[in-house]
Amino acid sequence: MCNLYSELKGQAAIRAAARAMHDRTGNLPPMPAIFPDMMAPVVRKAEDGERELVMLRWGLPTPRSVLKGIDRGVTNVRNVGSPHWRPWTGWTNRCVVPATSFCEPSTHADPVTGKKTWHWFAFSEERPLFFFAGLWCKWRGVRGTQKNPVEGEHELFGFLTTEANADVFAVHEKAMPAILTTPEEIDLWMAAPINEALSLQRPLPDGALRIVRSGVQEDQP
């Protein structure tokens, strides 16, 4: 389960890789640590049919069956066949989420400190751009913190997870994000029928990723 990632590339690089014609983000600085409920860049299909780069809030609506109190959002989606997620799996609610690395805590705590170690995964030390296969939706409610609640209509996103490949499994056994690396995979996720698009909900080949940083909760090369 991924609840922390980074995006260090400029918006021009994101737009070129995802072939986004519109940019609604304004000034987009590097984001070395993106946590749940933060605003982050996402590429989706705009009303005119072209792709647009926008800022959405990380955390999809929580299923009512497990919701307790204020809805803090669901960052990762595994079972897309669930009736809760199914309405947002059509191409109008699919998106891709740019990233340069993602962070997973070790499954087991250190026997001395009792703490888990955070590990950042990327394709290389240069941290090339990639994308998570995501979903987005509009939702009305309260997000933010108790001290600074944000009430109203929100545009939310989350991304798909799948089984961990060997690289991630060595640190975190449960899951890894579903990652897209080519224009063809982005096109497939954004436009194909859902049965075809879900072929991308798979782990990367073993050896594709490496740990580029450990022990901190931001990836600032």
Buried (B, 14 or more C-beta within 10 A) or exposed (E): EBBBBBBBBEBEBBBEBBEBEBBEBEEBEEBBBBBBBEBBBBBBBBEEEEBBBBBBBBBBBBEEEEEEEEBBBBBBBBEBEEEBBEEBBEBEBBBBBBBBBBBBBBEEEEEEEEEBBBBBBBBEEEBEBBBBBBBBBEBEBEBEEEEEEEEEEBBBBBBBBBBBBEBBBEBBEEBBBBBBBEEEBBEBBBEBEEEEBBEBBBBBEEEBBEBBBEEEEBBEB
